[in-house]
Amino acid sequence: ETGVTQSPTHLIKTRGQQVTLRCSSQSGHNTVSWYQQALGQGPQFIFQYYREEENGRGNFPPRFSGLQFPNYSSELNVNALELDDSALYLCASSFDRTTDTQYFGPGTRLTVL
Amino acid sequence: QQQVKQSPQSLIVQKGGISIINCAYENTAFDYFPWYQQFPGKGPALLIAIRPDVSEKKEGRFTISFNKSAKQFSLHIMDSQPGDSATYFCAPKTNGAQKLVFGQGTRLTINP
């Protein structure tokens, strides 16, 4: 059984660009959540996907969007990057949307210059 | 609004001592109370969790104590080891909700 994996590990972009981050959920899990963790802060919920549909969203603007694929892997897309988007982006998978326990990947460190 | 408040922000404990981290919350609808451990460069990992129908749960050296009336729960690490040095987050959740609500984190350092 493999855990949650994310790619890439690190990414550097410039302001105004677009970025796509990828996540493979743990085997047998159909729900993926994305979080943003600014330096020195706790993670903040961006949104969750369940069976390819968005299933809840945090307080993030529409330029943050996502996808979930039939194999339950997921993408996070951020358009029109801003300096404040620099953060660690974490993906977490859970067995089902009603399951409390979420298993986190190692994250993608995004730096916006 | 700050729904979840952790204390202290940082903590230094000698090897073999007891580390205690507290979490205060406002939302009385929370019904799942986990603690996550995060090492530098890694994602958070679930350490231990409790439901409000019990006041204490112990797993090895880690214990959660839950006080529903005070809206607080705490993590106790007994016989703290240098390998426990990490950042700890409380992250309660309501039943059926999608998100974990993380605290600001507590940076724990165990001195050898």
Boltz contact constraints between the chains, C-beta under 6 A:
constraints:
  - contact:
      token1: [A, 42]
      token2: [B, 89]
      max_distance: 6.0
  - contact:
      token1: [A, 42]
      token2: [B, 102]
      max_distance: 6.0
  - contact:
      token1: [A, 42]
      token2: [B, 103]
      max_distance: 6.0
  - contact:
      token1: [A, 42]
      token2: [B, 104]
      max_distance: 6.0
  - contact:
      token1: [A, 42]
      token2: [B, 105]
      max_distance: 6.0
  - contact:
      token1: [A, 43]
      token2: [B, 102]
      max_distance: 6.0
  - contact:
      token1: [A, 45]
      token2: [B, 99]
      max_distance: 6.0
  - contact:
      token1: [A, 48]
      token2: [B, 98]
      max_distance: 6.0
  - contact:
      token1: [A, 55]
      token2: [B, 98]
      max_distance: 6.0
  - contact:
      token1: [A, 56]
      token2: [B, 98]
      max_distance: 6.0
  - contact:
      token1: [A, 90]
      token2: [B, 43]
      max_distance: 6.0
  - contact:
      token1: [A, 100]
      token2: [B, 32]
      max_distance: 6.0
  - contact:
      token1: [A, 100]
      token2: [B, 93]
      max_distance: 6.0
  - contact:
      token1: [A, 104]
      token2: [B, 43]
      max_distance: 6.0
  - contact:
      token1: [A, 104]
      token2: [B, 44]
      max_distance: 6.0
  - contact:
      token1: [A, 105]
      token2: [B, 43]
      max_distance: 6.0
  - contact:
      token1: [A, 106]
      token2: [B, 42]
      max_distance: 6.0
  - contact:
      token1: [A, 106]
      token2: [B, 43]
      max_distance: 6.0
  - contact:
      token1: [A, 107]
      token2: [B, 43]
      max_distance: 6.0
